[in-house]
Amino acid sequence: MPTLTFGEVRQAFPNASEQVVKNELFRLSAQKIIVSVYRGFYVIIPPHYASQGVVPPHYYIDRLMAHQNKPYYISLLSAAALLGAAHQRPQKFFVTTVLPKPSVSPSKNNLLMWSYRKEIPSDFLLTKNSETGTLRYSNAELTAIDLIQYEQYIGGLSEAATVLAELSERLDFRRVSRRLFDYTSQATLQRLGYVLEEVLLQTEVADALYEKLRAYAGRLRYVPLSTRSTEAMAAKNDRWKIDINMTIEPDDL
């Protein structure tokens, strides 16, 4: 087994005291035989990662989430990378799971970046085999929505637009069920449509999203492009009903 938990070790060695088990796990960690990636959860460092002393999250994330008994999916920049649409390798590993948030400090593993939903949109996930299990990650359309909805986690709307520029060739909102829209806000979809059409000039993709959004929501109401911008509103976009209160500047690809 490539992973183990504190509870499993206690169960395997019932005659050992809690402190003895803690001391032994600490010793193995100091020797770089195992690494603690979450409170009470350890990964046995495989030989091909031994020189780095760091095990990438894709190696253990499926087992970690099973240990927590929580559904999850790899999201945002990490999902985009799996979809072939990350212009640079993300420094964090983005995981979305359900509320409530765990009490463990995020400093325990600074490679993991968590976001939370009330419910996981399971019908819109893809799977991929890994060294230790099955990875679950968002499909292209859910990834696009998440990039806008959770833009504060990835550096803002300009970063979201940069990734969307590469992801856009995989987007086809005509093929996805409208139930996908149940997992986000109408405002997020308006912002996504605006970015696709006006910033990235992806008219065909934007048109498909617009048709499905109008059928789903009916009349659109004006929303700010950014809820965090302090800039004055410069103009309005009548089609997507966007108050343009910031300038989106994607990186050159």
ChimeraX attribute file (.defattr): number of C-alpha atoms within 10 A of each C-alpha:
attribute: neighborCount
match mode: 1-to-1
recipient: residues
	/A:1	6
	/A:2	14
	/A:3	17
	/A:4	18
	/A:5	17
	/A:6	16
	/A:7	13
	/A:8	12
	/A:9	15
	/A:10	16
	/A:11	11
	/A:12	10
	/A:13	12
	/A:14	11
	/A:15	9
	/A:16	12
	/A:17	11
	/A:18	14
	/A:19	9
	/A:20	12
	/A:21	17
	/A:22	14
	/A:23	12
	/A:24	11
	/A:25	20
	/A:26	15
	/A:27	13
	/A:28	13
	/A:29	17
	/A:30	11
	/A:31	11
	/A:32	16
	/A:33	16
	/A:34	24
	/A:35	21
	/A:36	19
	/A:37	20
	/A:38	17
	/A:39	13
	/A:40	13
	/A:41	18
	/A:42	20
	/A:43	23
	/A:44	19
	/A:45	21
	/A:46	15
	/A:47	10
	/A:48	9
	/A:49	11
	/A:50	14
	/A:51	10
	/A:52	11
	/A:53	16
	/A:54	16
	/A:55	20
	/A:56	13
	/A:57	17
	/A:58	17
	/A:59	20
	/A:60	22
	/A:61	23
	/A:62	21
	/A:63	20
	/A:64	20
	/A:65	15
	/A:66	11
	/A:67	12
	/A:68	10
	/A:69	9
	/A:70	13
	/A:71	16
	/A:72	26
	/A:73	24
	/A:74	27
	/A:75	28
	/A:76	32
	/A:77	29
	/A:78	23
	/A:79	25
	/A:80	26
	/A:81	17
	/A:82	16
	/A:83	18
	/A:84	12
	/A:85	22
	/A:86	20
	/A:87	16
	/A:88	9
	/A:89	12
	/A:90	14
	/A:91	12
	/A:92	15
	/A:93	21
	/A:94	22
	/A:95	23
	/A:96	20
	/A:97	20
	/A:98	17
	/A:99	12
	/A:100	9
	/A:101	11
	/A:102	9
	/A:103	7
	/A:104	10
	/A:105	10
	/A:106	13
	/A:107	9
	/A:108	12
	/A:109	14
	/A:110	12
	/A:111	17
	/A:112	19
	/A:113	17
	/A:114	17
	/A:115	18
	/A:116	15
	/A:117	15
	/A:118	10
	/A:119	12
	/A:120	17
	/A:121	17
	/A:122	14
	/A:123	12
	/A:124	17
	/A:125	20
	/A:126	17
	/A:127	13
	/A:128	10
	/A:129	9
	/A:130	12
	/A:131	10
	/A:132	15
	/A:133	14
	/A:134	17
	/A:135	21
	/A:136	21
	/A:137	27
	/A:138	28
	/A:139	21
	/A:140	25
	/A:141	21
	/A:142	22
	/A:143	25
	/A:144	26
	/A:145	25
	/A:146	22
	/A:147	26
	/A:148	27
	/A:149	20
	/A:150	17
	/A:151	18
	/A:152	13
	/A:153	16
	/A:154	18
	/A:155	10
	/A:156	16
	/A:157	25
	/A:158	20
	/A:159	20
	/A:160	28
	/A:161	25
	/A:162	21
	/A:163	24
	/A:164	27
	/A:165	23
	/A:166	17
	/A:167	20
	/A:168	19
	/A:169	12
	/A:170	15
	/A:171	21
	/A:172	15
	/A:173	20
	/A:174	13
	/A:175	9
	/A:176	15
	/A:177	12
	/A:178	14
	/A:179	12
	/A:180	16
	/A:181	18
	/A:182	11
	/A:183	16
	/A:184	15
	/A:185	11
	/A:186	17
	/A:187	20
	/A:188	19
	/A:189	20
	/A:190	25
	/A:191	24
	/A:192	26
	/A:193	26
	/A:194	24
	/A:195	24
	/A:196	23
	/A:197	17
	/A:198	13
	/A:199	17
	/A:200	18
	/A:201	13
	/A:202	17
	/A:203	14
	/A:204	13
	/A:205	19
	/A:206	22
	/A:207	16
	/A:208	16
	/A:209	22
	/A:210	20
	/A:211	12
	/A:212	17
	/A:213	20
	/A:214	11
	/A:215	11
	/A:216	14
	/A:217	10
	/A:218	9
	/A:219	9
	/A:220	16
	/A:221	12
	/A:222	15
	/A:223	18
	/A:224	18
	/A:225	26
	/A:226	20
	/A:227	9
	/A:228	11
	/A:229	13
	/A:230	9
	/A:231	11
	/A:232	10
	/A:233	13
	/A:234	10
	/A:235	11
	/A:236	16
	/A:237	13
	/A:238	11
	/A:239	12
	/A:240	22
	/A:241	19
	/A:242	22
	/A:243	19
	/A:244	21
	/A:245	19
	/A:246	20
	/A:247	14
	/A:248	18
	/A:249	13
	/A:250	17
	/A:251	12
	/A:252	7
	/A:253	8
